[in-house]
């Protein structure tokens, strides 16, 4: 199964279409937050429509620039990965939305206590002894993926969750300058950076195994 993860779309459907068009076969698209740029449910629906023109399966989470009604729409539309586990290639994908408080005001933030609560809920969704992956907007703390101009700004709660529960991968976004791949233990952490740069993460999974994970850029 070929899975493409895209982060920080910010309502740019043209850039999203360009990125997804660079792969000839995509089985699923994962939207890693900031689907809109302080937009509406209609804006989110337009982005999802573009993603669905390239893949039958589209899932994701809302980011800090997605107003709460966008997150509600993702849930009602069965797109949100928050509070559910979706099986793709025999790997269960779980989602944790939102971000920590930002220097500027954004509509969809939480604190470490909020992330701790969402991580606790996610633990209950992991089937016993089954491989799973984590989809977050906020990166975990202390990787290349959370390194901003202010230093490391990731979530300690998400890092603890990864250390304790050992997902195969964590796909994240939010920190535009934190694009890259790192590890927490055996978990591969990947932040593709914003879609407008033509960047995305490509996953090949089969029978509960990650065959390939790479960051890619389209022309």
ABEGO torsion letter per residue (X at the ends): XBBBBBBGAGGBAAAAAAAAAABABBABBBBAEGABBGBBAAAAAAAAAAAAAABABBBEBBBAABBAAAAAAAAAAGABABGBBBBBGGBBBBBBBEBBBBABBBABBBBAAAAAAAAAAAAAABBBGBBBBBBBABBBBGBAAABBAAEBABBAAAAAAAAAAGBABBBBBGBAAABEBBBBEABBBBBAEBAAAGBBBBBBBBGGBBABBBBBBBX
